[in-house]
Amino acid sequence: MRKFKRKSLTVCALLTLLTLTNIGFAGTDVLVDGDPNIQNEISLTLVPGQPNDLVMAYNDSPYAGPLGSAYSQNGGAGWNTTQLPLGLTPPFPVGPCTPMPWARAFDPTITADASSNVFAAYIVDGANWDISVSVSDSAIYVSKSTDSGKNWNTPVVVDYDFASALLLPPPPPNDPAYRYNDRCQITADIVSSGSYRGNIYLAWIKDRGWYANNGINKPFGDIYFSRSTDSGVTFSTPIIINDQVNNDMGNMPVPVVARDGTVYVSWMDYNVWWGTQGKIFIRKSTDGGQTFPAWGPGDHLITIIDLPGWENAPLFNVTGATPAGSTKAKGAPVLAASAIDANELYMVYAADPNVPDLGNEADIFFIKSTDAGQNWSQPLRVNDDGTKNDQIMPWIDVKPDDTIDVAWYDRRNDTNDVYWDVYIARSVDGGASFSTNVRLNDSNFLAPANWLGEYLGLAVDANYAYVAFTSDTNNSDVYFDKIKNSDIPIRGDFEPDGDVDLADFCVLASAWITTPADLIKWNPVCDISNPKDNTIDFKDVDIFTGNWLYKE
């Protein structure tokens, strides 16, 4: 249970140095899908009202066929696999187009509503190809499951694009320029108590093509949004929510719902081919997703970040000591909302912490807003390693007591910065500090085909964090792990015994103002500053006092 903390310390007369054991792993990894295909970009959800049910969706042989899906009814101990339906192109009242099967699907995203319905959104394309210009039609679909992922309904068309370059006459309405759907994200309102509770919200991008702007070729894209008020039976006509004049390279939108029903959508505006910097924006809707009014001049700018691996553009690779160490690091700024305070928002992202230092290309950063997204804190580094190795593609979720969990891919354990692990950390003080990082996976792994995708799966309840990730330990497959709150040690719980109290202060005091050169008093577990600085000083005390009298 989370307790309130007070910012005071009692002087400890007894100075003791305890021998501590670091946690190496969480639970045993569970193989979810071990077929010969490559699986990645996993989206994971718990099913409200069904405490042991989890459902996930993922790329199954990316960009080459249908999507994989899996469900568990025993808390993740065992999984059954299935596939999401591709569906047919929609019929139109005019035009010569007849329904045709889609060629492939990708970029799945999944959520569940308070009535235990599960919704999976994804992109389909390739039913009609114009080989001469290599373009096709595409669509955003949503499929619904009423039995925790065992079966999926015929998918509903949310948005459809018939590329105007196609040789076939396009049915109206057709886009004046080819637009390609990408990177959708879905969420259900299960937290508000008003008339919008139960709404399903979906955001995605549409590329507008490659155009010259002030003499520079740029890949333009917009952020689209749609909602369902009838449990996924129909979706509203999509609207564009970004400023198309100034911020027209939108990518990777993430919608969330606050306690008061406000819908927020964050995204990053950047050149997907040449990178360098990304501008993170946000818009909000107070009418259940019907409108997203201009926020200031248009979109509200949160921050500007140096993208991970941008030195190696256009591929956004973070590099290792060998060619196999290069991994595409494209990922989203992921938004989350407080479970308690309607005005509090959280965000994590991967960024190059020090661009001139080519040896350190990516770390995980956390920022927060306490005034409904208007102002944001300075970034706090979440990964606590002392290496220059890379951390990429974080995801964030919030427990009912407002504990914040963050999981990501991490290469700290390989001196050559090649092999990956999956790490997790939590914050019990609203993001003021994060716990000691804990490794989740059992065996490190290479990125399959140098690409882990763009996201992993994270879902939480009051007692556990559930994580699904890609590993090539078997054959670039989906694995699952979960971890109890008590297995992620809070900074300052040095014993550890589940609380931060006088005994922990004794440990800290015994190592006060020491460095690794002090072989007698130095205790590395007390170096809880983030990042670690190899000195036990007031930076560590500041975090310790923030967690003072915390108790599980």
HELIX and SHEET records of a PDB file:
HELIX    1   1 TRP A  310  ASN A  312  5                                   3    
HELIX    2   2 PRO A  323  GLY A  325  5                                   3    
HELIX    3   3 PRO A  448  ASN A  450  5                                   3    
HELIX    4   4 ASN A  485  ASP A  487  5                                   3    
HELIX    5   5 LEU A  502  SER A  510  1                                   9    
HELIX    6   6 PRO A  524  CYS A  526  5                                   3    
HELIX    7   7 PHE A  538  GLY A  546  1                                   9    
SHEET    1   A 4 VAL A  30  ASP A  33  0                                        
SHEET    2   A 4 ASP A 477  LYS A 484 -1                                        
SHEET    3   A 4 TYR A 464  SER A 471 -1                                        
SHEET    4   A 4 GLY A 457  VAL A 460 -1                                        
SHEET    1   B 4 GLN A  39  VAL A  47  0                                        
SHEET    2   B 4 GLN A  50  ASP A  60 -1                                        
SHEET    3   B 4 LEU A  67  SER A  72 -1                                        
SHEET    4   B 4 ASN A  80  LEU A  84 -1                                        
SHEET    1   C 4 ARG A 104  ALA A 112  0                                        
SHEET    2   C 4 VAL A 118  ASP A 130 -1                                        
SHEET    3   C 4 VAL A 135  SER A 145 -1                                        
SHEET    4   C 4 VAL A 156  ASP A 161 -1                                        
SHEET    1   D 4 TYR A 180  ALA A 188  0                                        
SHEET    2   D 4 ILE A 200  ASN A 213 -1                                        
SHEET    3   D 4 ILE A 216  SER A 228 -1                                        
SHEET    4   D 4 ILE A 239  ILE A 240 -1                                        
SHEET    1   E 4 GLY A 250  VAL A 257  0                                        
SHEET    2   E 4 VAL A 263  ASP A 269 -1                                        
SHEET    3   E 4 GLN A 277  SER A 285 -1                                        
SHEET    4   E 4 HIS A 300  ASP A 306 -1                                        
SHEET    1   F 2 ASN A 317  VAL A 318  0                                        
SHEET    2   F 2 THR A 327  LYS A 328 -1                                        
SHEET    1   G 4 VAL A 334  ALA A 337  0                                        
SHEET    2   G 4 LEU A 345  ALA A 351 -1                                        
SHEET    3   G 4 ASP A 363  SER A 369 -1                                        
SHEET    4   G 4 LEU A 380  ARG A 381 -1                                        
SHEET    1   H 4 GLN A 391  VAL A 398  0                                        
SHEET    2   H 4 ILE A 404  ASP A 410 -1                                        
SHEET    3   H 4 ASP A 421  SER A 427 -1                                        
SHEET    4   H 4 VAL A 438  ARG A 439 -1                                        
END                                                                             
